Amino acid sequence: MITKKSDDAVSPVIGVMLMLVVTVVIAAAVTIFATGVVGETEPAPVSVLDVEIFSNVFALDHGLSGPNFWITHLSGDAVDTKDIEIRLS
């Protein structure tokens, strides 16, 4: 009796195994990002500010020197004044 060895089933088995591995890796990546294991970012502070800019005439009438502006904190997170940088142009 002569038995013939066949390799016909090797390729489909390897293909199925590769698909399973890819599926497991994708599922693991989605789980990591969905559960927040990667880390949480700190939310940006939010504040509502009211800015009033006064003309030279208003400023001089009220004893101020030159054009001035007032910034009023209306609501939201506290603003630490050491972190403020104002640029005028």
C-alpha positions as CSV (number, residue, x, y, z in Angstrom):
1,M,0.0,0.0,0.0
2,I,1.3,3.4,-1.0
3,T,0.2,6.4,1.0
4,K,0.5,9.8,-0.5
5,K,1.2,12.7,1.8
6,S,-0.9,15.8,1.0
7,D,-0.2,19.3,2.0
8,D,-3.6,20.7,0.7
9,A,-4.9,21.6,4.2
10,V,-1.8,23.4,5.4
11,S,-2.4,26.7,3.6
12,P,-6.1,27.1,4.8
13,V,-5.1,26.3,8.4
14,I,-2.3,28.9,8.4
15,G,-4.7,31.5,6.9
16,V,-7.3,30.9,9.6
17,M,-4.7,31.1,12.3
18,L,-3.4,34.4,10.9
19,M,-6.9,35.8,10.8
20,L,-7.5,34.8,14.4
21,V,-4.2,36.4,15.5
22,V,-5.1,39.7,13.7
23,T,-8.6,39.6,15.3
24,V,-7.2,39.1,18.8
25,V,-4.6,41.9,18.4
26,I,-7.3,44.4,17.1
27,A,-9.6,43.4,20.0
28,A,-6.8,44.0,22.5
29,A,-6.0,47.4,21.0
30,V,-9.7,48.5,21.1
31,T,-10.0,47.3,24.7
32,I,-6.9,49.2,25.8
33,F,-8.1,52.4,24.3
34,A,-11.8,52.0,25.4
35,T,-11.0,51.3,29.0
36,G,-8.5,54.2,29.3
37,V,-5.5,52.1,30.2
38,V,-3.4,54.4,28.0
39,G,-3.9,57.3,30.3
40,E,-6.2,60.2,30.7
41,T,-5.4,63.7,29.6
42,E,-6.1,66.7,31.8
43,P,-9.0,68.8,30.4
44,A,-8.1,72.3,29.4
45,P,-9.3,75.1,31.8
46,V,-12.4,77.0,30.6
47,S,-13.1,80.6,31.7
48,V,-15.5,83.3,30.5
49,L,-13.8,86.7,30.4
50,D,-15.3,90.1,29.6
51,V,-12.9,92.6,28.0
52,E,-13.7,96.3,27.8
53,I,-11.4,98.5,25.8
54,F,-11.6,102.2,26.5
55,S,-10.6,105.0,24.2
56,N,-8.1,107.7,25.0
57,V,-10.9,110.2,25.6
58,F,-12.7,108.0,28.1
59,A,-9.4,107.1,29.9
60,L,-8.3,110.7,30.2
61,D,-11.8,111.8,31.4
62,H,-11.6,109.2,34.2
63,G,-8.0,110.0,35.3
64,L,-6.4,107.1,33.5
65,S,-3.3,107.4,31.4
66,G,-3.8,106.5,27.8
67,P,-6.1,103.8,26.4
68,N,-6.9,101.1,28.9
69,F,-8.8,97.9,29.1
70,W,-10.5,96.0,31.8
71,I,-10.7,92.2,32.0
72,T,-13.4,90.8,34.2
73,H,-13.6,87.1,35.1
74,L,-17.3,86.2,34.7
75,S,-17.4,82.4,35.3
76,G,-15.5,79.2,34.8
77,D,-12.2,78.0,36.2
78,A,-10.0,80.3,38.2
79,V,-7.3,82.1,36.2
80,D,-3.9,82.3,37.9
81,T,-2.5,85.8,37.1
82,K,1.1,84.5,36.9
83,D,0.1,82.5,33.9
84,I,-1.4,85.4,31.9
85,E,0.4,86.8,29.0
86,I,-1.2,89.7,27.1
87,R,0.0,90.6,23.6
88,L,-1.2,93.8,22.0
89,S,-0.6,94.8,18.4
